[in-house]
Amino acid sequence: MVSIQEAFYQLKNLLTSIYEDGEAAAISHEWLQHLTGMSRVERLLNKELQFSSAQLQQHLQAQEQLVKGVPIQYVIGSCWFMDALFQVTKQVLIPRPETEELVQWVVNDWEQQPTCSILDIGTGSGCIPISLKRKLPKAQVSSIDISKEALQVASINAQNLNTLIELIHLDFLDEATWVTLGMFDSIISNPPYIPYSEKQIIPHNVVAHEPHLALFVPDDDGLVFYRKIALFARDHLLPSGSVYLEIHQDYAPATQQLLQKYFKEVTLQKDMSGNDRMIKATGHLGE
């Protein structure tokens, strides 16, 4: 049999072949907390405790996946986002802490309003629309995605978190579909924005396991979603409304310049790491 301490060091040592030491340790701790239900302190106090045969089988199966670079969130099947636990599968992008900041920006702007209508473009796990509904319970929240599999995951998360949002299967890049959508006070999106040419500099575990549909855009049209969202807002954003977008830090100036062609006021905001990660646009200029 294997003790908790032995399992930790064995997994950590294996993971250092693909991760830096600190990240390998963090992943090992996260997996063992999930497996045992014990906190780090509790595991330290019970470090000689032996795995049951069922736990050992689970551990070895997870270890096999983790050393291949499968993200811990996919192995566990869940991820925390804004104090809520979301189910994640390989059909959806893993929610990032930076996106929490984007959601919080919308919450800060609209929490004093009696109500508001919100459209999220690119549902994924549902972390953005569900979190907005949880923080702004009087809001009417809709979310669209081209992936039926992603919408199924989002639907499960909405049910698990007792949150009522509208989920719509729609290809947003097809402008002919826009007529089916209404008017909104707020449009929010964390769209695909990484050029395919950057694949080689993206961490392997991201490229190999997260959905490319949610990550990458063509090299010759890297701002395609931002341009389409700006065009969409012309007829679907209420006059006093705003658009909130997560952006590629390297293309922040280009994204800002693009949006300034369509909006009176465009504001860049840095994330917790000091990178230009979010942008807000208000006052559509129309034609």
N, C-alpha and C positions, 0 to 999 in steps of 0.2 A: 504494500500500500504506500501511499504518498502523503506526506504531511502538508499543511497549508504553506508553511515556510519553504519546504522543498519545491513545491509547485510554483511558488512565486519566483524563486531564483532560477529555476529551470526555464520558465517561460520568458523571463526578463533577458536571460542570456541568449536565448534563441532569437528574440526580437531585436537585439542590438546589431544583428547582421543587416537589418533593413531600416532601423530607426536610431536616432541619437539616444544616448543612455537615459536621459530624463524622460523622454517620450516612451521608451520601452518600459520603464518602471511604471509610468502613469497608466499605460494600457494594461499592464499586468495587474495593478491594483484594481482598476475598474472591472476587469473580468472576474477577479476573485471575489470582489464585493457582490457582483451579480450572482455568482455561483453559490456562494455561502450565505448571502444575506447578512453578512457581518461587516461592520465598519472596519476601517484600517486599524484603529485602536483595539477593537475586539479581536481582530485576527492576530495582532501582535501578542495579545494576552493568551491566545489559544494557538500559538504557532506550531505546536507539536500535534495538534489535533489531526487525525487521519481522515482523508476523504472516504466517504462510503463508496461502494462499487459503482453506484449510479453516478455519483459526482465525478468519480475518476473517468468514467466513460465520456461524460459531458465535457470534462476538462480537456481530454485528449482530442476530442473532435474539434473543440474550439481552438485549441493550440495549433492544430493542423491548418485551420483557416487563417489564423492570425499570422503565422509565419509565412504565408503566401501573400501577405499584405492586405488581406480583406479588412476593411475598417472595423474597429471594435463595435461601432453602432450597428453595422449589418449583422455581426456575429450575435450580439445581444438581441437585436431586433427592435431597438428603441433608442431614443435620444431626448434629452431635456432641452426645452426651448421656452424661455420666459416662464419658468416655474411650472411647466406642465410637461408630462411625459408623452412623447409622440412615437407612434409605431413608424419604423422606417424599413423599407425593403430596397433591393437593388434597382427598383423601378423609380425611385425618387432620390433627389439630392439630399445629402445629410445637412440638416439645418446648422448654420454657423452663428457664432455669437455676434458677428458684425450685423447680421440681419435683424437681431433683436433691437439694435440701435435704430435701424430704419423704422421698425414697427413702433418703437417708443416715440419717435419723432411725430408720427401720425397721431398717436394717442395724446401727446402733449398739445398738439394743435387743435384737437377736436373734443377733448374730454369735457370742456365747459359748454359745448353746444347741446341743445336738447335732443338732437338726433342728427344723423348724417348717413349718406349712402356711399358705400365703398366698393370699388372693383379692384380685385387682385388679379394680375395677369401672370399666369404661370403657377398653378396651384401647388404642384409637388406634393409634399407630405401634408399640406394644409397648414403648416406652422404659421404662415403670415395671416391668412383670413381668420383662422380659428383664434389666434392670439388677439387679433383686433376685436373680434366679437366678445371675447372674454373680458377685455379691458374696456370696451365701449359697448355694453350690453344693449343700448338703445339703437345702435347702428344697424342698418340693413347691409349685410355683407355678401357680395357675390364673388365667385372666383372661377377662372377659366383655365383649361389646360388642353393641350392636343393629345395627351396620353391618357387613355382610358384606365390603364393600370395605376397611374398616379392618382387619378380621381377616386379609384376604389380605396386606395390607402387613405386619402384625405377623408373620405366618407367614414371609414372605420374610426379615424381619429376624432372626427366631429362627434360621432356617437359616443365614443369612450369618454370624451370630455364634456358631454351633454351640451353641445353647442350647435345652434341652428344657423347654418349658412347655406347659401345656394351654390351648388357646384354645377358647372356647365362644360360639356365637351365641345371644344371649338378650336379651330386653327386660327389663331389671332393674326398671323401674317397674311391670311386671305381676307382682303378688305371687304369682300362680298358678304362675309359673315357679320360684319359690324352692325348691320341693320337690325339684328336680333337683340342687340344690347341697348340699354336705356341711358339715362343721364345720371351722373355721379358727382358727389361733392369731392370725393377723393379717389384718385387712381394710384395704385401702388404696384410695383413690380421689382422682382429680382430676376431679370431676364438672363438668358445666355449671353455672355459677353467676352468669352475667351477665344481669340482667333485660333483656328486649327494649327497654324504654324507654331504656336506656343506649347503644343503637346509635349515636346521633348523637355521643357523646363518645368512642367507641372509634376508634382510628386506622383510616383508610379502608382501608389495605392489609390489615388484619385482617378487617374486616367484609366486604370485597369478595371475599376469596380463601380464607379459612379456613372450615371446615365449621361452619355455624350449629348443627347438631345437637350439636356438642361444646362450643359456647360459651354458648348462650342458654337461659334458662328463662322461663316466663310471669311477668309482673309481679305477678300475684296469688298466686303460690306459688313465690317465689324460692328457698326452702329445701327444695323438694320432694325432691331427692336425699338431703339430709342426714337428713331425717325418715325416708325409706324405708330408708336404710342403718342408722339406729338401730333401726328395727323389725326389719329383717333380722337384725341382730346378736343379737337376743333368742334366736333358735333356731339360729344358725349360728356364733356366736363362742364359743370354748372359755372356760371360767371364768377362766383366767389370761391370756386374750388381750387385744388392744388394737385399736382402730380409729384409722387415721391418715388425715386428710383435708386436702386443699388447700382454702382458703376465699377468699371475697371479703373484702378487708380492711375495706370499709365495713360489712360485715354480720357482723363478728367477734363483737360482743357478742350479737347475735341468735342466731347459730349456737351460741355457747357456752351460752346460756340454753336453747336447744332440746335440746342434748345432755345438759345437766344433769338433764333430766327422765327420761333413760334410763340414765345412767351415774353411778357413784359418784364418779369422778375425771375431770375434764376440764381439759386443759392447753393453753393457747394458746402458740404460738411464733412469733417474728418471723423474717422472711426477711433476706437479706443487705442489703436496703435499709431495714430497720427497720420494715417493715409487718407487721401481723398476717396471716400467710399460711397457717399450718398449725395443726392442732388434733389432739390425741390424746385418746381416750376409753377408759377402762378400768373394768371392773367393772359389767357390765350389771345393772340393777335388776330386770329381768324385768317381770312384769305390774304 
